[in-house]
Amino acid sequence: MARQKKRFIAGATCPKCQSMDTLMLFFENNIEQVECVNCHYRMSEPKAQGGGSQRQFDQVIGVFKPDNDA
């Protein structure tokens, strides 16, 4: 059996115990898993859906709306 790569998510906070920098990311049976090493809280998301929760302006710093009064 191949060894799984596990990576920590810098700056992330566990939604259950609120500990920072304790979440690790890894794949198990082709499903993305995130687990807290402190309280063992676990979240999962199928690999095909990763990043699907992006909103329209997530990558935008600001939205310019010019005044039409000029």
C-alpha positions in Angstrom: 0.0 0.0 0.0 1.3 3.4 -1.0 1.9 6.0 1.7 -0.6 8.8 1.7 0.5 12.4 1.4 -0.9 14.6 4.2 -0.6 18.4 4.1 -1.4 20.9 6.7 -3.6 23.9 5.8 -1.8 27.0 7.0 -4.0 29.5 8.8 -7.1 27.3 8.8 -9.2 27.0 12.0 -11.1 23.9 13.0 -14.8 24.5 12.9 -15.3 22.2 16.0 -12.5 23.0 18.4 -11.4 26.4 17.0 -7.7 25.4 17.0 -5.6 27.1 14.3 -3.1 25.2 12.1 -4.4 21.8 13.1 -6.2 20.8 9.9 -4.5 18.3 7.5 -5.7 17.5 4.0 -5.4 14.1 2.3 -7.2 11.8 -0.1 -8.8 8.6 1.0 -10.6 6.4 -1.7 -10.3 9.3 -4.1 -12.2 11.6 -1.7 -10.7 14.7 -0.3 -10.6 14.5 3.5 -9.8 17.3 6.0 -9.1 16.2 9.6 -8.2 18.1 12.7 -5.2 16.5 14.5 -6.4 18.1 17.8 -10.0 16.9 18.1 -10.2 14.5 15.1 -13.2 16.4 13.5 -13.4 15.3 9.8 -14.9 16.8 6.7 -14.9 15.3 3.2 -15.7 16.3 -0.3 -15.5 14.2 -3.5 -12.5 15.1 -5.6 -14.6 16.2 -8.6 -16.4 18.8 -6.5 -13.3 20.5 -5.0 -13.4 24.2 -5.3 -17.0 24.2 -6.5 -18.2 26.6 -3.8 -16.5 29.7 -5.4 -18.8 32.8 -5.6 -18.8 35.2 -8.4 -16.5 37.9 -6.9 -14.2 35.6 -4.7 -11.1 36.5 -6.8 -12.0 40.2 -7.2 -10.4 42.8 -4.9 -13.0 45.4 -5.6 -15.8 46.2 -8.0 -15.7 49.6 -9.7 -19.0 51.3 -10.2 -18.6 54.6 -11.9 -20.9 57.5 -11.0 -23.3 58.4 -13.8 -23.8 61.9 -12.4 -20.7 63.4 -14.2 
